Amino acid sequence: MLETKAKFSRPDETYALLIKSHEGLIEAESHAMNARLILILMNHIGDHATIAEALALARNTVEKHA
């Protein structure tokens, strides 16, 4: 089951780290890095059902804000 409650131990620092990791990248490189990061984290999760639920939630959220 997908855990959606925030679990960050240092949320502001974590967000800043994400933003900093994109500094100096062109848009295509930034997109490629995001894709690679997603694949790394999906591999860490490993469970197909959890990943499918997360993808559906992300897609649903984007569609509602479009």
matplotlib code that plots the C-alpha trace (Angstrom):
import matplotlib.pyplot as plt

x = [0.0, 1.2, 2.2, 1.2, 1.8, 4.9, 7.8, 10.7, 13.1, 14.3, 11.8, 13.2, 16.7, 15.5, 13.6, 16.6, 18.8, 16.5, 16.5, 20.3, 20.8, 19.2, 21.5, 23.4, 21.4, 19.6, 16.0, 16.6, 19.3, 16.9, 14.2, 16.7, 17.9, 14.3, 13.6, 16.7, 15.9, 12.4, 13.7, 16.2, 13.5, 11.1, 13.8, 14.3, 10.5, 10.4, 6.8, 4.8, 1.4, 2.9, 4.6, 1.4, -0.6, 2.0, 2.0, -1.8, -1.9, 0.7, -1.1, -4.5, -3.1, -1.6, -4.9, -6.8, -4.5, -4.4]
y = [0.0, 3.5, 5.7, 9.3, 10.9, 13.0, 11.1, 13.5, 13.9, 17.2, 18.3, 21.8, 20.5, 17.6, 19.9, 22.2, 19.3, 18.3, 21.8, 22.1, 18.8, 20.5, 23.6, 24.1, 21.5, 22.3, 21.3, 18.0, 17.0, 18.0, 15.7, 12.9, 13.2, 13.2, 10.0, 8.3, 9.4, 8.0, 4.7, 4.5, 5.1, 2.7, 0.0, 0.8, 0.4, -2.8, -3.6, -3.4, -2.7, 0.2, 1.7, 1.4, 3.1, 5.9, 6.4, 6.6, 9.1, 11.3, 11.2, 11.9, 14.9, 16.3, 15.8, 17.7, 20.7, 20.9]
z = [0.0, -0.9, 2.0, 1.2, 4.6, 4.6, 6.1, 5.4, 8.3, 6.9, 4.3, 3.5, 3.2, 1.0, -1.3, -1.6, -2.4, -5.2, -6.7, -6.3, -8.2, -11.3, -11.2, -14.5, -16.4, -19.6, -19.8, -21.6, -19.0, -16.2, -17.6, -18.1, -14.5, -13.2, -15.2, -13.9, -10.3, -10.7, -12.0, -9.1, -6.6, -8.3, -8.1, -4.4, -3.8, -5.9, -5.4, -8.6, -6.9, -4.9, -8.0, -10.0, -7.3, -7.1, -10.8, -10.9, -8.0, -9.7, -13.1, -11.5, -9.6, -12.8, -14.7, -12.0, -12.2, -16.0]

ax = plt.figure().add_subplot(projection="3d")
ax.plot(x, y, z, "-o")
ax.set_aspect("equal")
plt.show()
